[in-house]
Amino acid sequence: MEKFSELESIILNPIDFARTVKVIGNASGDISRHLEQINWLPNSTLMSVTVSFSASTGRQLTEKELAEVIKHCDEVIRLD
């Protein structure tokens, strides 16, 4: 299950990663409107996310897969 596998090499902090995954979700195309919601990452990291996302070859997640990913992100955030 891979939507944007490159993200894990850009955002190394697990909490920031989980929060960012929740915001990006199953986005496609231009993700700038999603990234506007992210205020916990430096601008340089957001730029890296944007560039990498545009070159990503990942696939859309099914609704079930996305729900499972979001559930796990929520758990990571809750445990923090």
N, C-alpha and C positions, 0 to 999 in steps of 0.2 A: 504494500500500500504506500505509494509515493506520489505526493502532490508536488512538493517543492523541497526535494531532499537536500539541496544546496544550503538551505537555511540553517541547518545544524552546524555547518562549518563557519557560518557568519556570526551567529549569536550563540556564544559559548555558555552563557549563564542560563541554567535550566529554567529559572523562574521567568526571566525575560523571554526565553524561547517559548515557553508555554503561553505566556500572555500574547506574544506576537502571533503565534499560530492561531489562537482564538480570534484575533482581529482579522487576519488574512483569510482564514477559513478556506473556502473553495473558490476564492477569487480567480478571475481570469482576465486577460487583457491588461488594462492600465490599473495598477493597484494604488495609485497615488492617493485616492480618496480614502482608502483603508489606512494607509500609512499616516495620514494626517491625524488619526486618532492616537497614534503611538507617541507618547511623550517621555518614555523611559529609556529610549535609545538615543545615542548621539546622532547628529545629522550625517556624519560620515558613514555610520552603520546603515542608516536608512537608505543612503545612496547606494551602498553595496547591495542591499536587499532588492532595491528597484532594478538595478542592472542585472543581477543574477536571476531575478524572477522573469525578466523579459527574455532571457536566454534559456530558461528552464524547459526541459522536455517532459516534465512530469504530467501525469494524467489527472483529470477530475476524479475526486473521490465520490463514491456512491453516498447517498444520504445516510445509510447505515454506517459506513466507514467514517464519514465526517462526524457523526454523532458520537462514535466511539473515541475518536481523537479528541473531541471537545471534552468528553467526560474525563479522559485521562489528564488533559490540561487542567481542568478544574480541580482534580485531585492533587496534582503537583502544587498548584497555587494554594489550595487549602492547607496542605501540609506545611507550607512555608509559614 
